[in-house]
């Protein structure tokens, strides 16, 4: 990048970003994005629910901490810290948090519906 101008913030400091409440026991923090890619942290309290939904974006999620029952296209699996999953476009998916934790979501293209 050198000295060229950019509108994308290239260094992101977690403590400078605010959490957004998105459901009971669920909050998210949009860490970084451009038009092609988005990185989002989602924090869940125990029993927090990521409601079943679908979108045209590809998604990869890393379980940073906690334990989650993840459902993708009708199949459920228990995943814990260190695990990951991928959701191809338009598949119905969601999760239930069994032990409080954080999911790291990556979307391509970025989720324009997350930006206000």
Secondary structure, 3 states (H helix, E strand, C coil): CCCCCCCCCCCCCHHHCCCEEEECCEEEEEEEECCCCEEEEEEECCCCEEEEECCCCEEEEEEEEEEEEEEECCEEEEEECCCEEEECCCCCEEEEEEEEEEEEEEEECCCHHHCC
